[in-house]
């Protein structure tokens, strides 16, 4: 039914394919922006204490974004998605000790099937977004608590803090609009 619902969205819903493509490309753009953000934080040295915890939270958020893209890849349930997930979950088998167990856990059985699809669907629409939202709020709170963002160093080593509000809030709001 997953494949038929994607076909119905594409063929029968007004602008359905457009909305689906926006979702797809937004997920890819999210990864690009997250990696660019990671590079900016690394190059400005903003990962050093007292911001080290926020760096770790950011890395977890990057992993959640990758996981969201990966789980969403299976959901159309077409041949491309099926074989991509078959190969990627097949690689788990090569992990020492827990590989076969992890593979069976992710696939929810020895092979990819409806149970795998249900697991990936639940992860994609509920578990990963809730975790991402919670950690994003915590990440932003940590930035505010630290006194703002760090700009590239001009004179002082480690950069200089910029207040979050109103400077960053206005820029982020304008970019979001």
N, C-alpha and C positions, 0 to 999 in steps of 0.2 A: 504493500500500500504506500510505502514511502516514495518509491519511484513514480507511481501514478500520481501522487499528490504534487510532486515537483513538475510533472508534465502538465497537470491541470493548472498549476500556478503559472507556468510558462505560457500555456496556450489559451486559457479561458479567463484569467483574471486580468482586468485592465491594468496595464503597466506592471504586470506580475514579473516578467523577466527583468525589467528595469529595476524593480525593488530587490529582486534576488541578486542582481549584479552589484547593486550598491552595497548590499550586505557582504558579498564576497570581497569586493575591492576595499571596503572599509576595514575588514579584518586584516587584509594584507598591508594596508596603509598603517594600521595600528602597530604592526610589527616593525615596520620601517621607522616610524616615529619613536617607538620605544627603544630601538637600537641606537638611533641618533641621540636620544636623551641620555642613554647610558654612556655614550662616547663623550657627550658634553660634561657629564658629571665626572667622568674619569679624567678628562683633560684639564678640568678646572680644579681637580683635587678635592672636590666636595664629598668624597667618600671617606675622608679621614675623620677620626674622632673630633667632635662629639656627634658627627653625622653617620657613623659607621652602621648603626642599627637601621637607619633609613636606607642605606645602600643595600643592605641585605633584604629589606622589605621590597625594594625596587627590583632586585634580582628575582625574588619570588613572584612579583607581578609580571616580569618578563616571561618566566616559566608558565604562569597561568595564561598569558596571551598566546604563547606557542601551543599550549594544551587546548585552548579554545579553538584555535585554527585547526588543529589536528582532529579534534572530535567533530568539528563541523564538516570536515572533509568527507566523512563517511555518510553523512545524513542523506544526500541525494540517492544513495543506494543504487548507483549505476555501476557499470563495469569498471570505469576508471577508479572510482572510490573503493570498490570492493577489492580490487587487486592492489591498490596502494596500501590499504589497511592490512591486507594479507601479508604483504612483504614487510611492512613496518612492524607488525606484531610478531611476525616470524623471526625478526632479528632478536626479539627478547629471549628466544630459546638459547642463544649463545652466551647469555650472562651466566657466570659461574654460580653454582649452588641453587639460586632461586629462579633461574631463567624459565624453566618449564612451568613452575608454579605461577610466576607473573604472567606468562603468556596465557595460561588457562584462566587466570583472574580477569585479564583485560578482555579476552574473547568470550568469557563466561561459558567455557566449554572447550572441547578440543578443536573445534572449527569455528569460523566466522559464520554467524547466522543471525536470526531475529533477536536473540538475547544480546548479542554484541551491539546491534543497532540500538536496542533499548537502553543499554548502558551508556553508549556514546550520546544518545539523545538527552538522557537525564543529566549527564555531565555538562553537555553543551548549553542547555537552557536553564538549568537550576543551580547545580553545585558550583561550577566554575564562575558564573556571574555573581553569585552571592559572595564567594570568597574574594573575587576581584573587587567588588564594590566595598567590602569591609576593609580590605587592605589598602585600597586607594584612599579612602577617607583617613585611615591611620597614617598613610604616607604623607598626605597633605597636612595633617595635623602636626606631624613631626617637622615638616618644613617651616610651618608657622612658629612652632616651639623653638626652633633653632634661630629664628629671627629673619628668615627670608631665604632667598636663593643666593648661590655664590656665582658671581660673574668671573670671567677670565681675569687672571691677575694682571693688574696694571703696574702697581708699585708694591703693595704688600704681598708677601708670600701667602698662597692659599686663597687669593681672591678677596673680594669685599662683599659683605652681605647687602642685599637689596630688599627693602621691606616688601612683604607680600601684598599688603593692601596700602595704597590704591594702585601701585605701579603694575605688579604682576596680575592682579585681578582684572584690571582694565584690558591689558594686552591679551590675556587668556580669553576674556569675554568677547573681545573683538575677533579673535581667531576662531572661536567657537561659532560666532554668528556668521 
